[in-house]
């Protein structure tokens, strides 16, 4: 499994993916993605960062399954109030957010739009992850709106923190964060509740 991840990470790097994009694609932390791109499968390797690789390809490749999961995430989000904007974190949060905007509008009767956030870790000129991401101007505005933030996996919570700051800076009110898998075991970030379908806990 480890050699397979190393190979995938290095193939993605050859195709021009940043460390952040590799981390998203393989559902690992930035530290793990960086470590994977520096390894050679047969070398003696330094100790790997503690992490869990998540593969949800059986879900991501099937629109019916994505719809069911988006429905469950919508139900969890609705327990925190009626959202007016759903912010999908690029890349993997966008399919869930798109379907959730539709679900939540039907469930609450409140007009719900879609916004997209591009995290800083995807910026090629700044592969170390400093700086700020951006809310796309091609989709819905968060200004003066109640907002739910959506992603596939929380690894450390740094990206979600970045989105929360951007939403607040743009005059939005984050009411919840929903994710498929929470690897950090968080119940809230900056006072905003986190809802996940799966929460990973390390024992010992």
MOLINBEL-V300557 format. One record per helix or strand. SS is the DSSP state (helix for helix, strand for strand). FROM is the first residue (numbers start at 1). LEN is the number of residues. If there is no record, write none. Layout:
ss=SS from=FROM len=LEN
ss=SS from=FROM len=LEN
//
This chain:
ss=helix from=2 len=13
ss=helix from=19 len=8
ss=helix from=30 len=8
ss=helix from=57 len=4
ss=helix from=63 len=16
ss=strand from=85 len=5
ss=helix from=93 len=16
ss=strand from=113 len=6
ss=helix from=120 len=3
ss=helix from=124 len=3
ss=strand from=134 len=2
ss=strand from=146 len=9
ss=helix from=158 len=12
ss=strand from=173 len=10
ss=strand from=188 len=2
ss=strand from=192 len=8
//
